[in-house]
């Protein structure tokens, strides 16, 4: 029987003080709720932690050397490079922070070392500190202006933040001094604003066909992912999938290509192909959040994901508390897993304000559209017009929204 | 130099392909709470993998850390923890190691350091000095939770914020905003407050009273009178009660609030006070103020915390009720001359409200009887 009761507390004591904390500080509660209870292992040989693979690959020896000789440049650069490589390969952010910490100490002693500044830029970029990363790159380039790889890195960073004009300027030394395919791909990224995706795609595809035999597997995979982005923006999703399949095929360890392919398949609701590619939550024990999100999205409702859902919810709360380090991933979580389109649109716009890769622009528009938020969608459109950026998918969304009105 | 430079081309390529990626970040969890003996209980969960560069647990280099390997490094671990964490209330706390455990978080195994903070008095805020792992990972963060008197306070320790105070004195503005929100919420979940206010407003809105036309200006003035009197009255008693100057038994307050709902409803049916509804709002507003105060009595606030909490909560209450009035009045404004409003809403509605108030009063009485 439903009683006729006020839901007001029955006494002063009953005031929900816990909620005071709950509103603002639910973050930690959620994180703590996910964790198990502390325990004391019964056996001495019980495994209590697994270290990342790279720990067993000589990195400890490098650390020992680094601790003994913190001013040794080669040791510092090697250790930082190991951290960066691990972070980029696995998506483990700890590597970026570790690289920054390693480099910063030596930079205090060697402020005019271009290589240190360059690696620091990569570490900062990985932590989404794009402004600081650009500063480090500029410092590095002022010390070593003829380093074409640095210019390539600078161009990609500027393209990422949507500064296409300066990105194009940075590509010029790349075009002049690096293999033709690298220069061509640099320009294709920089021309994301100003050149139609279709003509950009055709040009890069032509160059790729012409020069691919001279390119290493990792460079081929990179070019193929850029081609896939352009194909998506030109409204050719099937071509995008094919390019990404080729990228995974030429460089199977390229985690970025694998994730991009999974994303492209997800956009077309090709869940079984996704599962073949990335496995299911039941088969994989990954701690890679991007992978987990895609696995969960791929398996839909066919599997009890309670534990993974809890784990992702905990990660999301934690990431929001730490700050917008992984906003794109947070958008993916909100949009694909939680179905919270309103919040996804908010976070997507915040992410879009910082970075403007094709996927960021698309997510900002798609979530705004899904949330029925025309103002947010319009802001994306205005930016596109201001930098002459085209995306057929977003045009479709705007047309749908216009049609609905 | 060439070697690493060219290896970076791979890195650059990878970054170019997908610039944003999902990350497992390095976090530790530091939980603080005073126990019944006013001693500071400290639980600190740190990822074992994060400590590996500092303490090199994995002696056999097989990528696995066993309980034995962890225990072998326990002295170093405890020393490290004690050197990287400082806690202070009235004076610095001495951190005594209690026990070592492990726990599984979503991203792997964590060591749990249970410690006791001694030589410092219990307080409603704790100053934290935190420098663990920052020198080996700038992205590391310490997520702090301080539980105190049924409240939770948190802070995020970072390389740029190695010293922070967490607790009631966590900054008056944060506290103020929190209490504004609480005030709004308290009104919105308090059906008795809402019902009391709306029941009082019902007759103020009637367009024709005993055959006399009431202007819109007059109706709005009456509404403002009721809202203002209610606000002033409950602000007074809220302040008196929270500062401890006047205390009434909570049960008595709750029952009185329920009865106040019934009284104003009956006054709509058999008017004793016909014009001065603000008087009713003022008198019973005093009682409702004690009800609001009950919500804050357990917080044991003082000084700046008290002022910001009180001001914030009060403003929150006002905002909450203003929102209700601003929704309700426009909704019924067009109906105020109709039979539906004057008979259906005012009279039948008041009968229903009077009954609800009586049921609440009985329920609350039964709860303490």
Interface residues (C-beta under 8 A of the other chain):
Chain A: X3 X4 X5 X6 X7 X8 X9 X10 X11 X12 X13 X15 X17 X18 X19 X20 X21 X22 X23 X24 X25 X27 X28 X29 X31 X32 X34 X35 X36 X37 X38 X39 X40 X41 X43 X44 X45 X46 X47 X48 X49 X50 X51 X52 X53 X55 X56 X60 X63 X77 X78 X81 X84 X85 X88 X89 X91 X92 X93 X94 X96 X97 X98 X100 X101 X102 X104 X105 X115 X118 X119 X122 X125 X126 X127 X128 X147 X149 X152 X153 X156 X160 X185 X189 X218 X219 X221 X222 X225 X226 X254 X255 X256 X257 X259 X260 X287 X288 X289 X290 X291 X292 X293 X310 X311 X314 X315 X318 X319 X321 X322 X325 X326 X327 X328 X329 X351 X355 X357 X359 X360
Chain B: X1 X4 X5 X7 X8 X9 X10 X11 X12 X13 X14 X15 X16 X17 X18 X19 X20 X21 X22 X23 X24 X25 X26 X27 X29 X31 X43 X45 X47 X48 X49 X50 X52 X53 X56 X57 X58 X61 X62 X63 X64 X65 X66 X67 X68 X70 X71 X99 X100 X101 X102 X103 X104 X105 X106 X107 X108 X109 X110 X111 X112 X114 X134 X135 X136 X137 X138 X139 X140 X141 X143 X145 X149 X150 X151 X152 X153 X154 X156 X178 X181 X182 X185 X186 X189 X190 X191 X192 X193 X250 X251 X253 X254 X258 X293 X294 X295 X296 X297 X298 X299 X356 X359 X360 X363 X364 X367
